[in-house]
């Protein structure tokens, strides 16, 4: 155990988050996403899991340590509902609340069409599969930076 690190964040996930660079994408996937096959095509090349928790809980834990790329707002993408790009399902509304809280201000997510989401995901740093059962529980997070004065605290 480490002080200040949430229990949901295992060593493999912490190492991946730390190794990501500014502008790298992180995919958070639900149970229906082709996580393993997409993960094999990412920079990390293997699937990471937070399999027993829903996507909002996973994202909340991740954002406790991962800075978002706030200069490039928005920095969190959501998979669009097929045929209804403006629809925001409850799972995405929950994540929006978490992102806004982590950023301390409204930070709207951007929509990504399903097939475009898969293409972006293949270029991501890594994929973290969650235990999310609801449809459209797939998200892209863009890593930001931590200013030196914050890093030294």
C-alpha positions as CSV (number, residue, x, y, z in Angstrom):
1,X,0.0,0.0,0.0
2,X,1.1,3.5,-0.7
3,X,-0.2,6.7,0.9
4,X,-2.5,8.7,-1.2
5,X,-2.9,6.1,-4.0
6,X,-6.3,4.7,-4.5
7,X,-6.7,0.9,-4.1
8,X,-8.1,0.6,-7.7
9,X,-4.8,1.6,-9.1
10,X,-2.5,-1.4,-9.3
11,X,1.2,-1.3,-10.1
12,X,0.8,-2.0,-13.8
13,X,-1.6,0.8,-14.2
14,X,0.4,3.2,-12.2
15,X,3.5,2.4,-14.2
16,X,1.6,2.9,-17.5
17,X,0.2,6.2,-16.3
18,X,3.6,7.4,-15.2
19,X,5.3,6.3,-18.5
20,X,2.7,8.1,-20.7
21,X,3.9,11.3,-22.1
22,X,2.2,14.7,-22.7
23,X,-0.5,14.2,-25.4
24,X,-0.6,10.4,-25.2
25,X,-4.1,8.8,-25.2
26,X,-5.4,6.4,-22.7
27,X,-8.4,4.2,-23.6
28,X,-10.9,3.3,-20.9
29,X,-13.1,0.5,-22.2
30,X,-16.3,-1.3,-21.3
31,X,-16.9,-5.0,-21.4
32,X,-18.1,-5.0,-25.1
33,X,-15.1,-3.1,-26.5
34,X,-12.5,-5.3,-28.3
35,X,-10.0,-4.4,-25.6
36,X,-7.5,-7.2,-26.0
37,X,-7.1,-7.0,-29.8
38,X,-7.0,-3.2,-29.7
39,X,-4.5,-3.2,-26.8
40,X,-2.1,-5.4,-28.8
41,X,-1.8,-2.6,-31.3
42,X,-1.1,0.2,-28.8
43,X,2.3,1.5,-27.7
44,X,2.2,-0.6,-24.5
45,X,1.1,-3.7,-26.5
46,X,-0.8,-5.4,-23.8
47,X,-4.1,-5.1,-22.0
48,X,-4.4,-3.6,-18.5
49,X,-7.5,-4.3,-16.4
50,X,-9.6,-2.8,-13.7
51,X,-12.1,-5.5,-14.4
52,X,-14.2,-5.5,-11.3
53,X,-15.2,-1.9,-11.3
54,X,-17.4,0.3,-13.5
55,X,-15.9,2.8,-15.9
56,X,-16.8,5.9,-13.8
57,X,-15.0,4.5,-10.7
58,X,-12.0,3.6,-12.8
59,X,-11.8,7.1,-14.4
60,X,-12.2,8.7,-11.0
61,X,-9.3,6.7,-9.6
62,X,-7.2,7.5,-12.7
63,X,-7.9,11.2,-12.6
64,X,-6.7,11.2,-8.9
65,X,-3.2,10.9,-10.3
66,X,-3.3,11.7,-14.1
67,X,-3.4,15.3,-15.3
68,X,-5.6,16.0,-18.3
69,X,-4.3,18.0,-21.2
70,X,-6.3,21.1,-20.2
71,X,-4.8,23.5,-22.7
72,X,-6.3,21.3,-25.4
73,X,-9.8,21.4,-24.2
74,X,-11.6,19.1,-24.4
75,X,-9.2,16.4,-23.4
76,X,-11.7,13.5,-22.7
77,X,-13.5,11.8,-25.6
78,X,-16.6,9.7,-25.5
79,X,-17.8,7.1,-28.0
80,X,-20.8,8.4,-29.8
81,X,-24.1,6.5,-29.7
82,X,-24.6,5.0,-33.2
83,X,-26.9,7.1,-35.2
84,X,-27.4,9.5,-32.3
85,X,-24.2,11.5,-32.0
86,X,-25.7,14.1,-29.7
87,X,-27.2,11.6,-27.2
88,X,-25.3,11.4,-23.9
89,X,-26.2,8.2,-22.1
90,X,-26.2,8.0,-18.3
91,X,-22.8,6.4,-18.2
92,X,-21.3,9.3,-20.1
93,X,-23.2,11.8,-17.9
94,X,-21.6,10.2,-14.8
95,X,-18.1,10.4,-16.3
96,X,-18.8,14.0,-17.3
97,X,-19.5,14.9,-13.7
98,X,-16.2,13.2,-12.6
99,X,-14.2,15.0,-15.3
100,X,-15.7,18.4,-14.3
101,X,-14.9,17.7,-10.6
102,X,-11.3,16.7,-11.4
103,X,-10.8,19.8,-13.5
104,X,-12.6,22.1,-11.1
105,X,-14.7,23.5,-13.9
106,X,-17.0,22.4,-16.7
107,X,-14.8,20.4,-19.2
108,X,-17.1,19.0,-21.9
109,X,-16.2,15.7,-23.5
110,X,-15.9,15.5,-27.3
111,X,-17.8,12.9,-29.2
112,X,-16.0,10.3,-31.4
113,X,-17.8,8.2,-33.9
114,X,-17.5,4.4,-33.1
115,X,-15.1,3.4,-36.0
116,X,-13.0,6.5,-35.6
117,X,-12.8,5.7,-31.8
118,X,-11.3,2.3,-32.7
119,X,-8.8,3.9,-35.0
120,X,-7.7,6.4,-32.4
121,X,-7.6,3.6,-29.7
122,X,-5.1,1.6,-31.8
123,X,-2.7,4.6,-31.7
124,X,-3.2,5.1,-27.9
125,X,-0.5,4.5,-25.3
126,X,-2.6,1.8,-23.7
127,X,-6.1,0.3,-23.1
128,X,-7.5,-0.2,-19.6
129,X,-10.5,-2.6,-19.6
130,X,-13.1,-2.1,-16.9
131,X,-16.0,-4.2,-15.6
132,X,-18.4,-1.7,-17.2
133,X,-21.5,-3.5,-18.5
134,X,-23.4,-0.5,-19.9
135,X,-23.1,0.3,-23.6
136,X,-21.0,3.3,-24.6
137,X,-18.7,3.1,-21.5
138,X,-15.6,3.8,-23.7
139,X,-13.5,6.9,-23.2
140,X,-10.3,8.5,-24.4
141,X,-8.2,10.5,-21.9
142,X,-5.4,12.8,-23.1
143,X,-2.5,13.1,-20.6
144,X,-1.4,16.6,-19.7
145,X,1.5,18.0,-17.8
146,X,2.2,18.9,-14.2
147,X,4.0,22.3,-13.7
148,X,7.3,22.0,-11.8
149,X,6.0,23.9,-8.8
150,X,3.2,21.3,-8.4
151,X,5.5,18.3,-9.0
152,X,7.9,19.4,-6.2
153,X,5.2,19.6,-3.6
